Every structure is written in structure tokens, then in C-alpha cells.
Amino acid sequence: MTDHTALVLIDVQRAFDDPVWGKRNNPDAEANIARLLDAWTGPLVLVRHDSTKPGSPLRPGGDGNRFKPELDRAVPDLVFGKSVNSAFHGEVDLDAWLKGRGVTDLVLAGIQTNMCVETTARVGGNLGYRVRVVLDATFTFDLEDLTADQLAHATAANLRGGGFAEVVTTDDVVRST
């Protein structure tokens, strides 16, 4: 990692513990997110999904909108909400904020692998950032006829194959900090 690398944790929120989402993969994701936080010394960004859908467990003000306990020890440089998939399209102009601090590289982790994490990685790659997605510090849920593991595998293939991001592990990131 360089001095110009930011860790962006996406939607690590309590609502994703709600059974309404269905079966998830990667039960170690939260522990790996905690390991990333413990090792991280660069800029830290926490992004929260603020759903605009009535009754959503991610609605602002609800307990599900709060960050998971693993983030309690975080000392973020920036915290903001979004109501769409990409962290680059939230309450803050993330691209301007990062560029204003000389950030050229992103390390992404969070929830859901194939939704907000993948979308943020794709947009970040399109904007010219060197993006690394810490796949074992993400999780997702079964969707339609695909398992969560299949969706995570497809995300990894999409990001690598499309040139949007490098897919790494928590160990890779911790060793390089």
C-alpha cells in the first residue's frame, strides 16, 4: 500500500443481520473487516446505506442503519450516507474528497459483495483509481437461482476480467500495511 491509499468500508450495517435478506456467505467477513481496521493507518472512509424505501431495515434513524459493532473502534476521516449502490454517488462527492487528499488507490470491503462493493469498485476503476477489493472482507446473500458464493465468485471474475479492480485477501492487505 502507498501513502495515497484509502480504506473504504461500505454498508457495514446492522440491518444486514436481519433474516429478511436470506442465506449469506462468508461468516468471517466481519472478523476480516476488524483485522483491516486494526492494521490500517491511512485515510478511512465509512459509507452507510440510507434506504429511501419505506419499511427498509436500512432506513435512517432505525437500529439497522447503525454500523455493526466491529466499526465501533474505527476513527474515520469521512462518514457519509448514500441511497444508491455506488459510494461515489452519495451525500458527499467522494471522488473530489479523495482527490483533494491525493488518494490514488482504494481498498474496498463491506456489504454486499455483488451490489454496493462491486458497483463502487467499477465506478472507482472508471474514475482512474487503482482499486483492490478485499473479497474475504465482504459478504452477500443468495439471489434468485444463484448462491451467495456463486455471486461472490462472479463479482471477483467481473472485477478482474473487466480490469476494474484487483481481488485480494485480508492477509494480503495486512501484510502490505
N, C-alpha and C positions, 0 to 999 in steps of 0.2 A: 504494500500500500504506500501511497505517497502522502505528503502533507496536504495534498489537494483532493483528498478523498473524503466523502461524507457517507455516513451510515444513515439510511432512510428506512425506518420501521413503519410498515404500512398496516393500518387497521388491526393492531394487536389489541382487540377489544373483547370485553366480557360477553357480548351478545353472541359471539361465535361458540360459546359453550352451550347455547340453547339447543335442545334436541330437534327443534324445527328444521335445522339445516340438514339433518340426516347423518349418515356414516362418514366419518372423516378418516384421513390417513395421517401418518407421521405423528404419533403420540409424543415424540421427543422434540417437536418444534419449539415449544415454549422454553424448554431447558437449553436448547441451542441459541435461542434469542437471548436468554440470560447470559450465556457464555460470551456472545458477541458484545453485549453491553459491558461485561466485566473487563474485556480486553480492549475496548475501543477508547482511543484518545483523541480522535479527530472530531469534526463537526457531526452533531447528532440531530436528526430531524425525526419527529414523531408525527405521523399523519393519522387522522381519525376519520372514519366514515360517518357522516351525519346524514342519515337517510331522510328523504322528504316524503317517504311513503307512510301513510297513517298506520299505526299499529306495528311498525317495524321494531324489532328489538334493538336496532341501531339508531333509533330516533334520539335527537339531542335532548338532554335532561333525564333520560332513562338510565337505569343502572347498567344496561347492556352497552351503552355508549361509552362508558368509562373504560380506560385502559386496563388490561389484565395486570395482576399483581407483579408479574415479572418486570414490568416497567416502573414500578414504584421507586427503584433506586436510580432511575435514569435522570440525568441532568441535561435536558435537551437545549440545543441552541435555537430551535424553532419548533413550535407545535401549532398545527392548524387542522381545520376540517375540510372535507370535500364531500360532494354528493354524487360524484361520478366515479368511474373506475380509476382514472389516472390521477396520481398525486400532482401532476403538472397542471391540472385543471381544478384547483381548489380555491379556497379563500385567499390564498397567498400566491403570488407569481413565483413559484418555486424556481423556475429557470433563472429569473432575474436575481433572486436571493442567492442561489448557488454561484452564479457568475460574478456577482458582486463580492464574493468571498474567495474568488479564484479557484473554486471547485471544478475539477475536470473529470473526476472519477466518482462513481456511485457504487455503493454496496447496498443491495436491497434484500429485505426479508420481511415476513409478515403473512397476512391472511387476505384473501385466498390466493393460492399459487396461480391458478389459471384465470383469475379475474383481475383484481387490482394490482397484484405484484407483476403479472405478465404485462398488463397494459402500461404500467408505469415504466417497466423496462423497455418496452417497444418505443414509447414516446421519448424516453431518455436517450436511447440509441439514435433515434431520428434527429434529436437535437444536438448530437455530436459528443455526448458523454461516453466515456468508457464505463460500461455497466457490468457489474458482477451480481448475479442472483445466487443467494445462499439457499439452495434448494432444500437442504435439510433443516432450515430455519423458516420453513413455510409449511402450510397445510391447506388442504381443500376438502371438498365433500363430493360424494358420488353425485353424478348429474346425468339425468336421462338414462341411457344404457351404458354409461362409462363409469368405472370405479374411480375413486379419488386418486389411486395410484396411477391408473392409466392417464388421467388428466394431467397429473404432475409430470409424467414421462413425456406427454405430448408438449407441455409447456417447455420443458428442457429442450426438446428437439426443435420446436419453433424458434426459441431464442437463439440457440446455437446455429441452427441451419439458416436462419434468416439474417444472421450477423448482428442481431440486436444486443446480445449480451453473452458473456461467459458464464457458464454454470459452475459454481464452486460449492465447497462444503464449509461448514463452520470451522473445522480443523484447518482448512486452507487459509481462512481469514485470520484466525487466531495466531497461526504460525507467522503470518506476514505483518502483524501489528507490532 
